[in-house]
Amino acid sequence: MDLTRRKTLLLGAAFGGAALLPSLSFAAPQTPSKGGIVTFAGLGEPTTLVPLSDSNTRTRAISTKILEGLVRFDSEFKPHPVLAESWDVSSDGLRYTFKLRQGVKWHDGKDLTSADVKFSLLAFKKVGPRGRITFASIADIETPDPLTAIVVLSKPAPYLLRALVGGETPILPAHAYPSETYSESPNGNAPIGTGPFIFEEWKRGSYVKLKRNPNYWQAGLPHLDGFIARFVADSASATIAVETGEADYATDVSYGDLERLRQDPKLAVDVYTDAYLNNAAVFEFNLENPILAKKEVRHALAHAIDRDFINDAIFYGTAKPAGSNIPSVFATYNDEAPFDYPFDLAKANALLDKAGYPKGADGTRFSLRLAFLPSDVFRKTSEYLRSSFGKLGVKVETLDGDLATFIKRVYTERGFDLTVNGISRLFDPTAGVQRLYWSDGIKNPAPYVNAAHYNNPKVDDLFRAAAIESDEAKRAAQFKEIQNITGDELPNFSIVALPTVILRNANLQSLVTTIDVAYSDLATAWKQPQS
């Protein structure tokens, strides 16, 4: 496969050549042990096992073992074949021709064909929380034969190839979705895939169990006999599960225990910058609340947030204080200056007075409801914000609940005023950041799309232009203008950029094999025999 720099359309200068994570290899060690089951301790239960309607990482942690994409990327953001053996991009960037791998079978024995590729990309374009933006330029998908899929674009999409990995846009079996009401298909709860593991059981509230695919297209893989995702209530439980050997690895762990855990020779603690997901804790305002509709109020609350304290006290120094939703890993795009709201309670109080909300006789200015994505660190962040805002005379009620409750409360019922949300800012601002501001999310609500209900036509137009701009300098200028506007209007902002922390049993090998870090397929993973 001869791919030029133009054809691959990778991040290149946008990353500024930064080292993102340790060099990764797709090859398994020379003498991996066969057999065994790997257990993952996951914080909370996903709403689905297919990331078509909900792209939350709880789904991704399981789906990537069952479902696969056309390509995958290594730590240098170089593409490697998966379900696509090869691909080519036309000189104008409007036609992507994928040649599919021969002999790939779905878990139910049917052949993978180009019809599955066409169905999948169009389904994600129609209902995917991110797909409606990522695939907006797809005009058609041609299937001249069962092993050729040609994606035809109306306008260039320089990030397209990066969206086609298994965790982001897995290829789904068209025959499992007989109706365009995709939510009615049982495939969301018992997915059929092409991956190294086959769905076996989902015991609600407890675990998901997968078994080895004996007919996997990669000969000799996977090494493991199975995979189990066990759902735990909190980070402490996840940590204990790995310490006691009940689980082999976890990603939501107690940050305060990391130094202690590093001293245990039976355990390994790996901290990564996930340059694909670029996760962040994002603070959002519900602009439909007339109090929060005033910019001075939003600025005041921003000044009442001590990002350094949150990083030090809650994330134990593993996170990175942030402001812009465009990650700093995009060196030519990111601009933190418009989001410079240093911690200053005196200034915050003055802004609230200026906005017309003086303290009442009881010291209260007004009350707000704060919803947080269910997570220990987000709960602690919300408790800190309640305390800090309280010093301004702003009374905050924190709204607890599971993931399904959070999504319904924020994106359907609109029963909140503020959020502490977990957002994957992804491999390109068009794919991951645009949705936080996109006015289309007001009339077409979807999880993790414009919780603020922000509506600025100029910002929409700038995002539209950046989505198809192939000149890096022009695209960087567009993104910086977006940040200048949104940094002032401030419908939302990042609090901290989150690391990916993996606590694992030291005998678990080849866990991380792609730039997607914790969400690899485990095809080459194996367990070293205990001495």
C-alpha positions as CSV (number, residue, x, y, z in Angstrom):
1,M,0.0,0.0,0.0
2,D,1.7,3.1,-1.2
3,L,0.3,6.1,0.7
4,T,1.6,9.6,0.1
5,R,1.5,12.2,2.8
6,R,-1.4,13.8,1.0
7,K,-3.3,10.5,0.7
8,T,-3.0,9.5,4.3
9,L,-4.2,12.9,5.5
10,L,-2.9,12.4,9.0
11,L,-2.3,15.0,11.7
12,G,1.3,15.8,10.8
13,A,2.0,19.4,11.7
14,A,-1.1,19.7,13.9
15,F,0.7,17.6,16.5
16,G,3.9,19.5,16.1
17,G,5.9,16.3,16.2
18,A,5.2,15.7,19.9
19,A,5.7,12.4,21.5
20,L,2.3,11.2,22.4
21,L,2.8,7.8,24.1
22,P,5.4,5.1,24.2
23,S,6.1,3.4,20.8
24,L,3.6,0.6,20.3
25,S,3.8,-2.5,18.2
26,F,1.1,-4.6,16.7
27,A,3.2,-7.7,16.9
28,A,2.7,-9.9,19.9
29,P,5.7,-11.1,21.9
30,Q,7.6,-14.1,20.4
31,T,6.4,-16.6,22.9
32,P,3.0,-15.5,24.3
33,S,1.1,-17.9,26.5
34,K,-2.2,-19.3,25.3
35,G,-5.4,-19.3,27.2
36,G,-6.8,-17.5,30.2
37,I,-9.5,-14.9,30.7
38,V,-8.8,-11.2,31.2
39,T,-11.2,-9.4,33.5
40,F,-11.7,-5.6,33.3
41,A,-13.1,-3.7,36.3
42,G,-15.2,-0.9,34.7
43,L,-16.8,2.0,36.5
44,G,-20.5,1.8,35.8
45,E,-22.5,0.0,33.2
46,P,-22.8,1.1,29.5
47,T,-26.1,1.9,28.0
48,T,-25.3,-0.2,24.9
49,L,-22.5,-2.4,23.5
50,V,-22.5,-0.7,20.1
51,P,-21.3,2.9,19.9
52,L,-23.9,3.8,17.3
53,S,-26.2,5.8,19.6
54,D,-23.9,6.3,22.6
55,S,-20.2,6.8,22.1
56,N,-19.3,6.7,25.8
57,T,-16.0,5.1,26.7
58,R,-17.9,2.5,28.8
59,T,-19.3,1.1,25.6
60,R,-15.9,1.5,23.8
61,A,-14.1,-0.6,26.5
62,I,-16.2,-3.6,25.4
63,S,-17.2,-3.0,21.8
64,T,-13.6,-2.8,20.6
65,K,-13.1,-6.5,21.4
66,I,-16.1,-7.5,19.3
67,L,-16.3,-5.0,16.5
68,E,-13.6,-3.8,14.2
69,G,-13.0,-0.8,11.9
70,L,-11.5,-0.5,8.5
71,V,-8.1,0.8,9.8
72,R,-6.2,1.3,13.1
73,F,-3.4,3.7,14.0
74,D,-0.1,3.2,15.8
75,S,1.5,5.7,18.2
76,E,2.8,7.8,15.4
77,F,-0.7,8.1,13.9
78,K,0.3,5.9,10.9
79,P,-2.6,3.8,9.6
80,H,-2.6,0.0,9.4
81,P,-5.0,-2.3,7.7
82,V,-7.8,-4.1,9.6
83,L,-11.0,-4.9,7.7
84,A,-9.6,-2.8,4.8
85,E,-6.6,-4.5,3.2
86,S,-5.7,-1.3,1.3
87,W,-7.1,2.0,0.4
88,D,-6.5,4.9,-2.0
89,V,-7.6,8.5,-2.0
90,S,-8.2,10.5,-5.1
91,S,-6.1,13.6,-5.8
92,D,-9.0,15.9,-5.0
93,G,-9.7,14.1,-1.7
94,L,-13.3,13.3,-2.7
95,R,-13.1,9.5,-3.3
96,Y,-11.8,7.0,-0.8
97,T,-11.6,3.5,-2.3
98,F,-11.3,0.7,0.2
99,K,-10.4,-2.9,-0.7
100,L,-11.8,-5.2,1.9
101,R,-10.0,-8.2,3.4
102,Q,-11.1,-11.5,1.8
103,G,-12.6,-14.3,3.9
104,V,-13.7,-12.3,6.9
105,K,-16.7,-13.8,8.6
106,W,-19.2,-12.2,11.0
107,H,-19.6,-14.1,14.2
108,D,-22.8,-15.7,12.9
109,G,-21.0,-17.1,9.9
110,K,-22.0,-14.6,7.2
111,D,-19.5,-12.9,5.0
112,L,-18.3,-9.4,5.5
113,T,-19.1,-7.3,2.4
114,S,-19.0,-3.8,1.1
115,A,-22.7,-3.6,1.8
116,D,-21.8,-3.7,5.6
117,V,-19.4,-0.8,5.1
118,K,-22.0,1.2,3.3
119,F,-24.7,0.5,5.9
120,S,-22.4,1.3,8.8
121,L,-21.0,4.7,7.6
122,L,-24.5,5.9,6.6
123,A,-26.0,4.7,9.9
124,F,-23.3,6.6,11.9
125,K,-23.9,9.6,9.7
126,K,-27.7,9.4,10.4
127,V,-27.7,8.8,14.2
128,G,-24.2,8.8,15.6
129,P,-23.6,11.5,18.2
130,R,-20.4,12.4,16.4
131,G,-21.1,10.8,13.0
132,R,-23.6,13.6,12.0
133,I,-20.6,15.9,12.0
134,T,-17.8,13.6,11.1
135,F,-19.5,12.2,8.1
136,A,-21.5,15.2,7.0
137,S,-19.6,15.3,3.7
138,I,-20.4,11.8,2.7
139,A,-22.6,12.0,-0.5
140,D,-22.6,8.4,-1.5
141,I,-21.0,5.0,-0.9
142,E,-20.5,2.9,-4.0
143,T,-20.2,-0.9,-3.8
144,P,-19.1,-2.1,-7.2
145,D,-18.3,-5.5,-5.9
146,P,-18.6,-7.3,-2.5
147,L,-15.0,-6.4,-1.5
148,T,-14.9,-2.8,-2.7
149,A,-16.4,0.2,-1.0
150,I,-15.9,3.7,-2.4
151,V,-16.7,6.6,-0.1
152,V,-17.7,9.6,-2.2
153,L,-17.6,13.0,-0.5
154,S,-19.3,16.3,-1.5
155,K,-16.4,18.2,0.1
156,P,-13.0,17.2,1.4
157,A,-12.8,15.8,4.9
158,P,-9.1,15.8,5.8
159,Y,-9.8,13.8,9.1
160,L,-11.9,11.1,7.5
161,L,-9.5,8.2,7.7
162,R,-8.8,8.8,11.4
163,A,-12.5,8.4,12.1
164,L,-12.6,4.8,10.7
165,V,-11.1,2.9,13.6
166,G,-13.0,0.2,15.5
167,G,-13.6,2.2,18.6
168,E,-15.0,5.3,16.8
169,T,-16.8,3.8,13.7
170,P,-16.9,0.1,13.8
171,I,-18.3,-1.8,10.8
172,L,-21.6,-3.3,11.7
173,P,-23.5,-6.2,10.2
174,A,-26.2,-4.8,7.9
175,H,-28.3,-7.9,8.2
176,A,-28.6,-7.3,12.0
177,Y,-30.5,-4.0,11.3
178,P,-33.5,-4.8,9.2
179,S,-35.2,-1.6,10.2
180,E,-34.0,2.0,10.0
181,T,-35.1,2.3,13.6
182,Y,-31.7,1.0,14.7
183,S,-32.5,1.1,18.4
184,E,-35.0,-1.7,17.9
185,S,-32.3,-4.1,16.8
186,P,-31.1,-6.6,19.4
187,N,-27.6,-6.1,18.1
188,G,-27.1,-3.2,20.5
189,N,-27.3,-5.5,23.5
190,A,-25.9,-8.7,21.9
191,P,-23.6,-7.5,19.1
192,I,-22.4,-9.6,16.1
193,G,-18.9,-8.6,15.1
194,T,-15.8,-9.7,13.2
195,G,-13.4,-9.2,16.1
196,P,-11.3,-11.5,18.2
197,F,-14.0,-12.1,20.8
198,I,-17.6,-13.2,20.5
199,F,-20.4,-11.8,22.7
200,E,-21.6,-14.4,25.1
201,E,-23.7,-12.8,27.9
202,W,-24.7,-9.5,29.4
203,K,-25.9,-9.9,33.0
204,R,-27.4,-6.5,33.8
205,G,-25.8,-4.8,36.7
206,S,-23.0,-7.3,36.9
207,Y,-20.9,-8.1,33.9
208,V,-20.5,-8.7,30.1
209,K,-18.8,-11.9,29.1
210,L,-17.0,-12.6,25.8
211,K,-15.4,-15.7,24.4
212,R,-12.6,-16.4,22.0
213,N,-13.5,-16.3,18.3
214,P,-12.1,-19.6,17.0
215,N,-12.5,-18.4,13.4
216,Y,-10.8,-15.1,13.7
217,W,-9.3,-13.8,10.4
218,Q,-5.9,-13.2,12.1
219,A,-4.6,-16.8,12.3
220,G,-3.5,-17.8,15.7
221,L,-5.2,-15.0,17.5
222,P,-6.5,-14.2,20.0
223,H,-4.2,-15.7,22.6
224,L,-6.8,-15.4,25.4
225,D,-9.9,-17.6,25.9
226,G,-12.1,-14.8,26.8
227,F,-12.8,-11.3,28.3
228,I,-15.1,-10.2,31.1
229,A,-16.0,-6.6,31.9
230,R,-17.2,-6.4,35.5
231,F,-19.1,-3.3,36.6
232,V,-18.0,-1.7,39.8
233,A,-19.6,1.1,41.8
234,D,-16.6,3.4,42.3
235,S,-12.8,3.9,41.7
236,A,-12.0,2.4,45.1
237,S,-13.8,-0.8,44.1
238,A,-11.9,-0.9,40.8
239,T,-8.6,-0.4,42.5
240,I,-9.3,-3.2,45.0
241,A,-10.5,-5.5,42.3
242,V,-7.1,-5.3,40.6
243,E,-5.1,-5.5,43.9
244,T,-6.9,-8.6,45.0
245,G,-6.6,-10.3,41.6
246,E,-10.4,-10.2,41.0
247,A,-9.7,-8.1,37.9
248,D,-6.7,-7.9,35.6
249,Y,-6.9,-4.2,34.8
250,A,-8.9,-1.0,35.4
251,T,-8.8,2.5,34.0
252,D,-11.0,4.3,36.6
253,V,-8.8,4.0,39.7
254,S,-8.2,5.9,42.9
255,Y,-5.6,8.6,42.0
256,G,-4.7,9.0,45.6
257,D,-3.5,5.4,45.7
258,L,-1.2,5.5,42.6
259,E,2.1,6.0,44.5
260,R,1.3,3.2,46.9
261,L,0.2,0.9,44.0
262,R,3.5,1.6,42.2
263,Q,5.3,-0.1,45.0
264,D,3.6,-3.4,44.6
265,P,5.7,-5.6,42.3
266,K,2.6,-7.6,41.2
267,L,1.1,-4.4,39.7
268,A,1.9,-1.9,37.0
269,V,0.6,1.7,36.7
270,D,0.8,3.1,33.2
271,V,-0.1,6.8,32.6
272,Y,-0.7,7.8,29.0
273,T,-1.7,10.9,27.0
274,D,-4.4,9.5,24.8
275,A,-3.9,11.5,21.6
276,Y,-6.9,9.9,19.9
277,L,-9.6,10.5,22.5
278,N,-8.1,13.5,24.2
279,N,-10.4,13.2,27.1
280,A,-11.2,16.3,29.3
281,A,-13.4,17.3,32.2
282,V,-15.6,20.0,30.6
283,F,-17.7,22.5,32.4
284,E,-20.9,23.5,30.7
285,F,-23.6,26.2,31.2
286,N,-27.2,25.7,30.3
287,L,-27.8,29.0,28.4
288,E,-31.5,28.5,28.6
289,N,-31.3,29.6,32.2
290,P,-31.8,33.4,32.2
291,I,-29.2,33.9,34.9
292,L,-26.5,31.9,33.0
293,A,-27.5,33.6,29.8
294,K,-25.7,36.7,31.1
295,K,-22.0,36.5,30.1
296,E,-20.8,38.2,33.2
297,V,-22.3,35.4,35.3
298,R,-20.5,32.8,33.3
299,H,-17.2,34.7,33.5
300,A,-17.7,35.1,37.3
301,L,-18.1,31.3,37.8
302,A,-15.1,30.6,35.6
303,H,-13.0,32.9,37.9
304,A,-14.3,30.8,40.9
305,I,-12.7,27.6,39.6
306,D,-9.1,26.8,40.7
307,R,-7.9,24.4,38.0
308,D,-4.6,23.9,39.7
309,F,-6.3,22.9,43.0
310,I,-8.5,20.4,41.0
311,N,-5.5,18.9,39.4
312,D,-3.5,18.6,42.6
313,A,-6.2,17.6,45.1
314,I,-8.5,15.5,43.0
315,F,-6.3,14.2,40.2
316,Y,-3.0,14.1,42.2
317,G,-1.1,16.0,39.6
318,T,-1.8,13.5,36.8
319,A,-4.1,15.8,34.8
320,K,-3.3,19.1,33.1
321,P,-5.2,22.4,33.7
322,A,-6.9,23.5,30.5
323,G,-9.3,26.0,29.2
324,S,-9.7,25.6,25.5
325,N,-11.7,22.6,24.3
326,I,-9.2,22.2,21.4
327,P,-6.5,20.1,23.0
328,S,-3.0,21.4,23.4
329,V,-1.7,18.3,21.5
330,F,-3.0,20.1,18.4
331,A,-0.1,22.5,18.6
332,T,-1.0,24.6,15.6
333,Y,-4.7,24.8,16.5
334,N,-4.8,25.3,20.3
335,D,-5.0,28.7,21.9
336,E,-5.4,28.9,25.6
337,A,-5.3,32.6,25.9
338,P,-9.0,33.4,25.3
339,F,-9.8,31.0,28.2
340,D,-7.6,32.7,30.7
341,Y,-9.9,33.1,33.7
342,P,-7.5,32.9,36.7
343,F,-8.9,31.9,40.1
344,D,-10.0,35.2,41.6
345,L,-13.0,35.2,44.0
346,A,-12.9,39.0,44.5
347,K,-13.2,39.5,40.7
348,A,-16.0,36.8,40.6
349,N,-18.0,38.6,43.3
350,A,-17.6,42.0,41.5
351,L,-18.8,40.5,38.2
352,L,-21.9,39.0,39.9
353,D,-22.7,42.4,41.5
354,K,-22.3,44.0,38.1
355,A,-24.6,41.4,36.5
356,G,-27.4,42.5,38.9
357,Y,-27.3,39.6,41.4
358,P,-26.4,41.1,44.8
359,K,-26.3,38.9,47.8
360,G,-29.6,38.6,49.7
361,A,-30.1,38.9,53.4
362,D,-29.0,35.3,53.8
363,G,-25.9,35.8,51.7
364,T,-27.4,33.9,48.7
365,R,-27.4,35.4,45.2
366,F,-29.2,32.6,43.3
367,S,-29.3,28.8,43.1
368,L,-28.2,26.4,40.4
369,R,-28.3,22.6,39.7
370,L,-25.1,20.9,38.8
371,A,-25.2,17.5,37.0
372,F,-22.0,15.5,36.7
373,L,-21.1,12.5,34.6
374,P,-21.0,9.6,37.0
375,S,-17.4,9.2,38.1
376,D,-15.6,9.6,41.5
377,V,-13.3,12.4,40.2
378,F,-16.2,14.2,38.6
379,R,-18.2,13.9,41.8
380,K,-15.3,15.3,43.8
381,T,-14.9,18.1,41.3
382,S,-18.6,18.9,41.6
383,E,-18.3,19.0,45.4
384,Y,-15.4,21.4,45.1
385,L,-17.4,23.6,42.8
386,R,-20.3,23.6,45.1
387,S,-18.0,24.8,47.9
388,S,-16.2,27.4,45.8
389,F,-19.4,28.8,44.2
390,G,-20.9,28.9,47.7
391,K,-18.3,31.5,48.7
392,L,-19.8,33.7,46.0
393,G,-23.3,33.3,47.4
394,V,-24.3,30.9,44.7
395,K,-26.1,27.9,46.1
396,V,-25.5,24.7,44.2
397,E,-27.4,21.5,44.3
398,T,-25.5,18.5,42.8
399,L,-27.5,16.0,40.8
400,D,-26.4,12.4,41.2
401,G,-27.4,9.4,39.0
402,D,-26.1,6.7,36.7
403,L,-25.0,7.3,33.1
404,A,-28.5,6.8,31.6
405,T,-29.9,9.3,34.1
406,F,-27.2,11.9,33.3
407,I,-27.8,11.6,29.6
408,K,-31.6,11.9,29.9
409,R,-31.3,14.8,32.4
410,V,-28.9,16.9,30.3
411,Y,-29.8,16.1,26.7
412,T,-33.5,15.2,26.8
413,E,-35.2,16.7,29.9
414,R,-32.8,19.7,30.2
415,G,-33.2,19.5,33.9
416,F,-29.8,21.1,34.9
417,D,-28.0,24.4,35.0
418,L,-24.4,23.3,35.0
419,T,-22.5,20.2,34.2
420,V,-19.1,18.6,34.8
421,N,-19.0,16.4,31.8
422,G,-16.5,13.9,30.4
423,I,-15.8,14.7,26.7
424,S,-13.5,13.0,24.2
425,R,-12.2,15.9,22.2
426,L,-10.9,13.3,19.7
427,F,-8.4,13.1,16.9
428,D,-9.5,16.3,15.2
429,P,-11.5,19.4,16.3
430,T,-14.1,18.8,13.6
431,A,-14.9,15.4,15.0
432,G,-14.6,16.1,18.7
433,V,-14.9,19.8,19.5
434,Q,-17.4,21.1,16.9
435,R,-20.3,19.1,18.6
436,L,-19.9,21.1,21.8
437,Y,-20.9,24.3,20.0
438,W,-22.9,23.0,17.0
439,S,-26.4,24.7,16.9
440,D,-27.8,21.6,15.1
441,G,-27.6,19.9,18.5
442,I,-30.5,22.1,19.7
443,K,-33.0,20.7,17.2
444,N,-31.4,17.3,17.0
445,P,-30.4,16.5,20.5
446,A,-27.9,13.7,21.0
447,P,-25.5,12.7,23.9
448,Y,-22.5,14.9,24.3
449,V,-23.7,17.3,21.6
450,N,-24.1,21.0,22.7
451,A,-25.4,20.6,26.2
452,A,-25.2,24.4,26.5
453,H,-27.6,25.0,23.6
454,Y,-25.2,27.5,22.3
455,N,-26.2,29.2,19.1
456,N,-23.8,31.4,17.2
457,P,-24.1,31.3,13.3
458,K,-20.6,32.7,12.9
459,V,-19.1,29.9,14.9
460,D,-21.2,27.3,13.0
461,D,-19.8,28.8,9.7
462,L,-16.2,28.7,10.9
463,F,-16.5,25.1,11.9
464,R,-18.1,24.3,8.5
465,A,-15.2,26.0,6.7
466,A,-12.5,24.3,8.9
467,A,-14.1,20.9,8.3
468,I,-13.2,21.1,4.6
469,E,-10.1,23.2,4.7
470,S,-7.0,21.4,3.4
471,D,-4.6,24.4,3.9
472,E,-3.2,23.9,7.5
473,A,-2.4,27.6,8.0
474,K,-6.0,28.7,7.0
475,R,-7.5,25.9,9.1
476,A,-5.5,26.9,12.2
477,A,-6.6,30.5,11.7
478,Q,-10.3,29.3,11.6
479,F,-9.9,27.3,14.8
480,K,-8.2,30.2,16.6
481,E,-11.0,32.6,15.6
482,I,-13.5,30.1,17.0
483,Q,-11.5,30.0,20.3
484,N,-11.4,33.8,20.4
485,I,-15.2,34.0,20.1
486,T,-16.1,31.0,22.4
487,G,-13.5,32.0,25.0
488,D,-15.3,35.3,25.4
489,E,-18.9,34.0,25.1
490,L,-17.9,30.9,27.2
491,P,-20.8,28.5,26.8
492,N,-18.4,25.8,28.1
493,F,-14.7,25.2,28.7
494,S,-12.3,22.5,29.6
495,I,-11.3,22.3,33.3
496,V,-8.5,19.8,33.0
497,A,-7.2,17.5,30.3
498,L,-7.4,14.0,31.6
499,P,-4.7,11.3,31.4
500,T,-5.5,7.7,30.7
501,V,-4.3,5.7,33.7
502,I,-4.2,1.9,33.5
503,L,-3.7,-0.2,36.6
504,R,-2.9,-3.7,35.6
505,N,-1.6,-7.0,36.9
506,A,2.0,-7.0,35.9
507,N,1.6,-10.4,34.2
508,L,-0.9,-8.9,31.6
509,Q,1.1,-8.3,28.4
510,S,0.4,-6.5,25.1
511,L,-2.6,-4.7,26.6
512,V,-2.0,-1.4,24.8
513,T,-1.4,-1.8,21.0
514,T,-2.9,1.3,19.3
515,I,-3.1,5.0,19.7
516,D,-6.5,4.4,21.3
517,V,-4.6,3.2,24.4
518,A,-7.0,1.5,26.8
519,Y,-9.5,0.6,24.0
520,S,-7.5,-1.9,21.9
521,D,-9.0,-5.2,20.8
522,L,-6.9,-7.5,23.1
523,A,-6.2,-9.7,20.0
524,T,-2.5,-10.0,21.0
525,A,-2.9,-9.7,24.7
526,W,-1.7,-12.6,26.9
527,K,-1.1,-13.5,30.5
528,Q,2.4,-14.3,31.6
529,P,2.3,-17.5,33.8
530,Q,2.8,-16.7,37.5
531,S,6.2,-17.8,38.8
